[in-house]
Amino acid sequence: MDRAPFHNDIAEGPGDTAAFWVMAPDGVRIRVAVWGAAQARATVLLFPGRTEYVEKYGRAAGELAARGFATVAVDWRGQGLADRLHDDPVLGHVDRFDTYQRDVAAMLDVAQALDLPRPFHLLAHSMGGCIGLRALHEGLDVASAVFTAPMWGIRFSPLMRRAAWALSAASRPLGLDRRVTPTKGGRTYVLACHFDDNELTGDPEMFGYMRRQLAARPELAVGGPSLGWLHEALRETRLLARIPPPSVPTLTYLGSDERIVCPNAIRTLKGAWPAGTLREIEGARHEVMMGDAPTRTRVFDEAAAHFTHYAAPRPPMRVLDRIGQL
């Protein structure tokens, strides 16, 4: 585990940040960032969404640190500064969705090597919510979980859903699975759209925060998904919908103006989750952690209360010396 670069000038997170290179079990190199470890009483495992990178969650890590939690976030394979999986570095591609679980394992290796304070909790956004749900089914050792706009289904019209299944399923036999999905360009979404048209946040300052990051560090950007990624995502969300929810207590957020993931899939799964609570936020879009100031405060306050409720606070652990040795 070696130190990796981290751009705190664009992340705007806590000052005690460290980033590491770590190899997943199949030899793919990913990047893991750690914030706020010095005075934390517990640790949040933050699973980002598709196209995202650890710097995007600098401000979120600051919110969590202010509430007593360390944060560990990951650049999934094919994203951020992790190994890209295609000659075209901006193509969002993965051969199989379950390989993301290898990145989860590598992320946990970092948290354990640094002796980050337990208990661990999960905070998962969008595609990270799909990966996180699979990880819970496979025994991820967390006391509780919070999901924001989890990708437990992708939002399509009925006609487009049938077309997406047919086209993506045919792509691999035809050798087209590494082609970008039709209607999705090679340019990353945040830089390709204007604020007035964006589906992520209604807060202009937070939208500007995301745009400034990618303008300053274009190497972090990822464009549209491949047809192979699309087929794997459709397949994984269908499989997860057929499994009874795990017993981990969860809190899930869904904006009333959600246009990326499928709200009905979220409502259906949460309705079947005995220890799950769904909170819908009026006017919020896909990124509730990057919504307007009242929304952000509400989400982080309630997430911290949820984490605290399901695990008694532990004394802070001294991890800075261990980080300094790496």
C-alpha positions as semicolon CSV with decimal commas, in nm:
position;residue;x (nm);y (nm);z (nm)
1;M;0,000;0,000;0,000
2;D;0,171;0,316;-0,123
3;R;0,078;0,682;-0,095
4;A;-0,123;0,816;-0,388
5;P;-0,179;1,171;-0,511
6;F;-0,477;1,364;-0,380
7;H;-0,594;1,710;-0,491
8;N;-0,719;1,878;-0,175
9;D;-0,717;2,216;-0,351
10;I;-1,027;2,105;-0,543
11;A;-1,169;1,869;-0,279
12;E;-1,197;2,135;-0,007
13;G;-1,210;1,867;0,260
14;P;-1,050;1,821;0,602
15;G;-0,679;1,894;0,615
16;D;-0,577;1,554;0,752
17;T;-0,635;1,373;0,423
18;A;-0,429;1,081;0,298
19;A;-0,468;0,878;-0,020
20;F;-0,329;0,535;-0,105
21;W;-0,278;0,304;-0,398
22;V;-0,398;-0,048;-0,329
23;M;-0,429;-0,353;-0,549
24;A;-0,762;-0,530;-0,577
25;P;-0,741;-0,911;-0,563
26;D;-0,735;-0,933;-0,945
27;G;-0,444;-0,687;-0,980
28;V;-0,643;-0,373;-1,069
29;R;-0,498;-0,068;-0,894
30;I;-0,750;0,154;-0,719
31;R;-0,716;0,469;-0,508
32;V;-0,854;0,506;-0,156
33;A;-0,877;0,834;0,038
34;V;-0,907;0,876;0,415
35;W;-1,026;1,191;0,593
36;G;-1,085;1,298;0,951
37;A;-0,926;1,002;1,127
38;A;-0,767;1,192;1,415
39;Q;-1,069;1,252;1,639
40;A;-1,326;1,015;1,491
41;R;-1,541;0,785;1,697
42;A;-1,641;0,565;1,401
43;T;-1,573;0,533;1,027
44;V;-1,796;0,584;0,724
45;L;-1,724;0,374;0,415
46;L;-1,830;0,602;0,131
47;F;-1,921;0,430;-0,196
48;P;-1,935;0,687;-0,482
49;G;-2,147;0,670;-0,793
50;R;-2,061;0,613;-1,158
51;T;-1,811;0,866;-1,305
52;E;-1,714;0,987;-0,957
53;Y;-1,378;1,021;-0,779
54;V;-1,270;1,069;-0,420
55;E;-1,209;1,446;-0,442
56;K;-1,578;1,498;-0,517
57;Y;-1,654;1,398;-0,160
58;G;-1,413;1,635;0,015
59;R;-1,691;1,858;0,143
60;A;-1,899;1,555;0,244
61;A;-1,602;1,425;0,442
62;G;-1,583;1,764;0,615
63;E;-1,950;1,739;0,712
64;L;-1,893;1,391;0,853
65;A;-1,574;1,492;1,035
66;A;-1,763;1,776;1,203
67;R;-2,005;1,514;1,334
68;G;-1,733;1,279;1,462
69;F;-1,679;1,037;1,175
70;A;-1,376;0,942;0,967
71;T;-1,446;0,885;0,598
72;V;-1,294;0,634;0,357
73;A;-1,381;0,673;-0,014
74;V;-1,272;0,482;-0,322
75;D;-1,204;0,542;-0,690
76;W;-1,380;0,241;-0,841
77;R;-1,196;0,059;-1,119
78;G;-1,229;0,256;-1,441
79;Q;-1,286;0,586;-1,258
80;G;-1,089;0,870;-1,102
81;L;-0,722;0,776;-1,081
82;A;-0,789;0,402;-1,057
83;D;-0,680;0,184;-1,348
84;R;-0,897;0,248;-1,653
85;L;-1,032;-0,066;-1,818
86;H;-1,029;0,044;-2,182
87;D;-0,793;0,213;-2,425
88;D;-1,040;0,503;-2,430
89;P;-0,991;0,639;-2,076
90;V;-1,321;0,827;-2,064
91;L;-1,538;0,522;-2,146
92;G;-1,728;0,404;-1,842
93;H;-1,680;0,029;-1,867
94;V;-1,671;-0,284;-1,656
95;D;-1,683;-0,644;-1,779
96;R;-1,881;-0,776;-1,483
97;F;-2,053;-0,587;-1,203
98;D;-1,939;-0,828;-0,934
99;T;-1,577;-0,721;-0,991
100;Y;-1,659;-0,402;-0,800
101;Q;-1,671;-0,624;-0,490
102;R;-1,296;-0,672;-0,532
103;D;-1,257;-0,296;-0,495
104;V;-1,469;-0,313;-0,179
105;A;-1,231;-0,576;-0,043
106;A;-0,929;-0,359;-0,123
107;M;-1,094;-0,056;0,038
108;L;-1,152;-0,258;0,356
109;D;-0,787;-0,365;0,351
110;V;-0,690;0,003;0,377
111;A;-0,935;0,073;0,660
112;Q;-0,810;-0,228;0,853
113;A;-0,442;-0,158;0,787
114;L;-0,486;0,193;0,929
115;D;-0,685;0,069;1,229
116;L;-0,960;0,317;1,153
117;P;-1,210;0,349;1,437
118;R;-1,494;0,103;1,450
119;P;-1,779;0,052;1,408
120;F;-1,789;0,095;1,031
121;H;-2,098;0,238;0,860
122;L;-2,187;0,250;0,490
123;L;-2,281;0,566;0,298
124;A;-2,352;0,481;-0,066
125;H;-2,463;0,698;-0,357
126;S;-2,621;0,600;-0,691
127;M;-2,412;0,320;-0,850
128;G;-2,238;0,291;-0,514
129;G;-2,579;0,202;-0,372
130;C;-2,600;-0,097;-0,606
131;I;-2,246;-0,205;-0,515
132;G;-2,323;-0,142;-0,149
133;L;-2,639;-0,351;-0,148
134;R;-2,449;-0,643;-0,303
135;A;-2,174;-0,596;-0,042
136;L;-2,432;-0,611;0,240
137;H;-2,566;-0,936;0,099
138;E;-2,210;-1,069;0,096
139;G;-2,155;-0,983;0,462
140;L;-2,002;-0,634;0,465
141;D;-1,932;-0,571;0,834
142;V;-2,113;-0,243;0,901
143;A;-2,340;-0,145;1,187
144;S;-2,577;0,052;0,964
145;A;-2,611;0,203;0,617
146;V;-2,736;0,521;0,448
147;F;-2,819;0,527;0,077
148;T;-2,871;0,835;-0,138
149;A;-3,052;0,785;-0,471
150;P;-2,931;0,424;-0,487
151;M;-2,914;0,263;-0,830
152;W;-3,150;-0,025;-0,752
153;G;-3,297;0,034;-1,097
154;I;-3,225;0,271;-1,387
155;R;-3,493;0,515;-1,492
156;F;-3,627;0,434;-1,840
157;S;-3,962;0,453;-2,012
158;P;-4,107;0,102;-2,071
159;L;-4,016;0,121;-2,439
160;M;-3,660;0,241;-2,371
161;R;-3,614;-0,028;-2,108
162;R;-3,693;-0,302;-2,359
163;A;-3,458;-0,143;-2,610
164;A;-3,181;-0,109;-2,349
165;W;-3,207;-0,476;-2,256
166;A;-3,210;-0,593;-2,617
167;L;-2,925;-0,373;-2,738
168;S;-2,699;-0,426;-2,436
169;A;-2,757;-0,804;-2,430
170;A;-2,663;-0,829;-2,798
171;S;-2,354;-0,612;-2,761
172;R;-2,119;-0,876;-2,620
173;P;-2,189;-1,151;-2,876
174;L;-2,147;-0,888;-3,148
175;G;-1,825;-0,753;-2,997
176;L;-1,985;-0,415;-2,929
177;D;-1,993;-0,423;-2,549
178;R;-1,712;-0,166;-2,527
179;R;-1,896;0,086;-2,742
180;V;-2,048;0,387;-2,570
181;T;-2,422;0,361;-2,508
182;P;-2,624;0,545;-2,776
183;T;-2,732;0,898;-2,670
184;K;-2,442;0,911;-2,421
185;G;-2,140;1,109;-2,537
186;G;-1,775;1,074;-2,454
187;R;-1,766;1,401;-2,259
188;T;-1,831;1,388;-1,886
189;Y;-2,186;1,496;-1,794
190;V;-2,097;1,778;-1,554
191;L;-1,898;1,964;-1,818
192;A;-2,131;1,878;-2,106
193;C;-2,450;2,024;-1,956
194;H;-2,552;2,365;-1,826
195;F;-2,674;2,423;-1,473
196;D;-3,031;2,497;-1,585
197;D;-3,053;2,156;-1,756
198;N;-2,862;1,941;-1,508
199;E;-3,021;1,644;-1,331
200;L;-2,783;1,639;-1,034
201;T;-2,845;1,942;-0,812
202;G;-3,057;2,254;-0,790
203;D;-2,780;2,439;-0,605
204;P;-2,567;2,652;-0,842
205;E;-2,273;2,673;-0,601
206;M;-2,247;2,295;-0,562
207;F;-2,281;2,248;-0,937
208;G;-1,997;2,497;-0,979
209;Y;-1,792;2,300;-0,726
210;M;-1,821;1,987;-0,942
211;R;-1,744;2,175;-1,263
212;R;-1,436;2,344;-1,114
213;Q;-1,296;2,009;-1,007
214;L;-1,313;1,854;-1,353
215;A;-1,198;2,170;-1,529
216;A;-0,890;2,172;-1,305
217;R;-0,827;1,794;-1,320
218;P;-0,968;1,655;-1,647
219;E;-0,787;1,325;-1,587
220;L;-1,053;1,247;-1,325
221;A;-1,337;1,259;-1,578
222;V;-1,539;0,969;-1,715
223;G;-1,793;0,996;-1,998
224;G;-2,087;0,780;-2,097
225;P;-2,119;0,412;-2,003
226;S;-2,041;0,128;-2,239
227;L;-2,307;-0,109;-2,363
228;G;-2,134;-0,377;-2,155
229;W;-2,166;-0,165;-1,840
230;L;-2,532;-0,103;-1,917
231;H;-2,608;-0,474;-1,954
232;E;-2,423;-0,558;-1,634
233;A;-2,605;-0,281;-1,445
234;L;-2,947;-0,396;-1,569
235;R;-2,864;-0,755;-1,482
236;E;-2,731;-0,673;-1,135
237;T;-3,024;-0,454;-1,036
238;R;-3,267;-0,724;-1,151
239;L;-3,085;-0,989;-0,949
240;L;-3,074;-0,772;-0,637
241;A;-3,447;-0,697;-0,663
242;R;-3,515;-1,071;-0,632
243;I;-3,323;-1,118;-0,306
244;P;-3,487;-1,042;0,031
245;P;-3,325;-0,730;0,184
246;P;-3,047;-0,782;0,440
247;S;-3,100;-0,719;0,809
248;V;-2,872;-0,414;0,831
249;P;-3,067;-0,104;0,946
250;T;-3,080;0,151;0,667
251;L;-3,189;0,504;0,590
252;T;-3,248;0,593;0,224
253;Y;-3,295;0,931;0,056
254;L;-3,479;0,998;-0,267
255;G;-3,536;1,338;-0,426
256;S;-3,878;1,419;-0,568
257;D;-3,704;1,538;-0,886
258;E;-3,504;1,218;-0,941
259;R;-3,441;1,156;-1,312
260;I;-3,146;0,912;-1,321
261;V;-3,225;0,610;-1,105
262;C;-3,566;0,444;-1,079
263;P;-3,776;0,579;-0,789
264;N;-4,020;0,287;-0,804
265;A;-3,738;0,035;-0,762
266;I;-3,622;0,223;-0,451
267;R;-3,972;0,243;-0,304
268;T;-4,038;-0,126;-0,372
269;L;-3,718;-0,247;-0,209
270;K;-3,751;-0,017;0,091
271;G;-4,110;-0,131;0,137
272;A;-3,982;-0,486;0,181
273;W;-3,689;-0,388;0,410
274;P;-3,790;-0,450;0,774
275;A;-3,512;-0,232;0,913
276;G;-3,526;0,027;0,634
277;T;-3,660;0,383;0,630
278;L;-3,720;0,588;0,314
279;R;-3,719;0,968;0,325
280;E;-3,824;1,157;0,017
281;I;-3,704;1,517;-0,012
282;E;-3,928;1,759;-0,196
283;G;-3,751;1,943;-0,477
284;A;-3,424;1,751;-0,445
285;R;-3,253;1,601;-0,748
286;H;-3,010;1,309;-0,774
287;E;-2,733;1,447;-0,550
288;V;-2,895;1,507;-0,211
289;M;-2,551;1,533;-0,048
290;M;-2,485;1,817;-0,293
291;G;-2,824;1,983;-0,283
292;D;-2,896;2,324;-0,132
293;A;-2,764;2,410;0,213
294;P;-3,079;2,309;0,409
295;T;-3,093;1,974;0,230
296;R;-2,724;1,904;0,294
297;T;-2,757;1,990;0,662
298;R;-3,063;1,771;0,698
299;V;-2,905;1,471;0,526
300;F;-2,578;1,482;0,718
301;D;-2,748;1,548;1,052
302;E;-2,989;1,260;1,002
303;A;-2,720;1,027;0,867
304;A;-2,499;1,098;1,169
305;A;-2,792;1,038;1,406
306;H;-2,868;0,711;1,225
307;F;-2,508;0,593;1,250
308;T;-2,491;0,687;1,618
309;H;-2,823;0,522;1,702
310;Y;-2,714;0,184;1,570
311;A;-2,372;0,174;1,731
312;A;-2,255;0,310;2,062
313;P;-1,976;0,568;2,021
314;R;-1,626;0,429;2,064
315;P;-1,321;0,621;2,192
316;P;-1,119;0,784;1,913
317;M;-0,827;0,569;1,795
318;R;-0,485;0,709;1,718
319;V;-0,427;0,640;1,350
320;L;-0,221;0,939;1,238
321;D;0,109;0,778;1,335
322;R;0,015;0,467;1,135
323;I;-0,074;0,683;0,831
324;G;0,257;0,865;0,865
325;Q;0,448;0,539;0,844
326;L;0,300;0,453;0,503
